Amino acid sequence: MTDIETITGILPEPAQRLDKGLAEASGLSRERIKALMAEGAIVVGKTTASNPSKKMQPGAHFTITLPPPVEAAAQAQDIPLDIVFEDEHLIVVNKPAGLVVHPAAGNHDGTLVNALLHHCRGQLSGIGGVARPGIVHRIDKDTSGLLVAAKTTAAHEGLARQFADHSIERTYVAVCAGHPAPPSGTIEKRIGRSDHNRKKMMTLDDVSSRGKRAVTHYKTLKPLRFSTLIECRLETGRTHQVRVHLSSIGHPLLGDPIYGRTPSQLRPVLRDLGFARQALHAASLGFLHPVTDEKHEFHAEMPADMRELIDETVRLNR
């Protein structure tokens, strides 16, 4: 008989929609929360929760009963993985640019999830649902770098809590257009969906009730010709955060097809290199191991295409 697994916790401040608060506190997606509500699997206080849009009560205790794992909808595929760390609880990989994290419309296979299913052979956490087994966080398809996936429920819950309370340490390196002034600083602007394109994010006024608080700390690593090698440390982890924040201060990432505008002097360089992605790499990832409580910090070297891009911009100075 399969053991029943549960997630318990306390609804966070401030008051908000119940599905949003439960997602934030549990690490599950809002879609997953809504599906579990429909199954009568969530209890808040002493009441079975059924209305996702209901205003929640901060501080209330909740219990989510997870159904037994079912076979993942995604199929295992033998796709090479650059494994940085692995134990019985989790796995850290260095994702190449161009690899989608999990199956979705337009990308039903050939994803990181398909590769993990093959490599881990049934040992991925099922909390993420059948489409996203083991996935605790994401990086964009055309962003390279470090990503952690969970093999067990305990690991998934522990990592999700660290992502929710922003204690995960994440550093990105990027090449942005122009030279930020000041060369180091903090961008704190709320991020939400664009009013005109649901696939695009935008910064919002601080007084806006929309979107989510987002904070990016940046510093210049090396001024380049018409561009800058920059390091970004995330205090929060919002969709497209680095890309949106740097674009909002007039320094979009080179090669970014959505938020960028490459300086005219550098367009021939990107064209000749065939560089057709945002120049962004998840370079470091640090967290407390959710089971052993050991501190881990991982680093991934900048990929060859970004190094080559930097070399070519440096040559422009000569």
C-alpha positions, 0 to 999 in steps of 0.5 A: 500500500502506498503511504499518504504524503502531506504538506503542513504549514502556516499561511503567510502574511499579507492576506491574499487569495487562498490559492496564492498564499497556499502556493507560496507557503507550500512550494506547489504551483497555483494550478496544482493547488487548484487541482488539489482543492477540487479533489478535497485534498486541502484543509485550512483550519478545520475546513476543507478548502474549495474556493481558490479565490477566497481571501485567506487568513494569515497565520492559519494552519493548513494541511495538503494531502498529496495523492499517491504518485502516478506515472509521469506524463513525460517520457524518459529520454536519454539526453546528456546531463552535466551533473554538478552534484547528486545524492539520494535526495537531490541533483544539481545540473548545469543546464545548457542554453536551448534546453527547456526545463519541463514539457509544455505546449510546443515542447512536449519532449526533449526537456530537462525533465525528460532527461532527469526521468531517464537518469534518476529512473523513477526517483524524482519527487512527484510534488510538482505534478505529472508534468514537472516531477522534481522541478523546484524552480526554473531558468529560461530555455535560453539561459544557461546554468545551475538548477536543482531538482528534488528526488524526494518529498522531503527535499522538494518541501525543504528546497521550496521553503528556501525559495519561498523565503528567499534564502536561496543564494543565486548569482547570474553573470550577464552581458548587458548593453551600455555601461550602467551608472552607477556601476553597482547598485540595487534595482527594486521594482515590482514585476508582473505580467504585461498588459499587452503580451501575457508571455512578457513581464514588465516592471510596475509602480511601487504603489501597484497592487499587481505583480510581486516585489522583486530585488536585484543587486548588480555590480560591474565586473568588466566594462566592454565596448558598448556593453558590460559584463555584469554580475546579478545577485537575486534577492527574489526570484521572479519570472525573467527578473534579471532580464526585466530589471536590467531592461528597465534601467536602459541596459537590456541583455545582449541578444535578448529577443523580448526585452533587448535592443542590441547596440547597432555597433554590436549587431554584426558581432552577434550576427557573425557569432550566431549568438541568438539568445540572451547573454545570461548564465546562472553562475552560482547556487547556494542552499542548505541541504534540505535533509542533511542541513549541510551548506552547499554552494555550486559554481558553473563556468561561463559557457563558451558562446558567452566567453566568445561574445565577450572576447569579440567585444574586447577586440572592438577596443583594439 
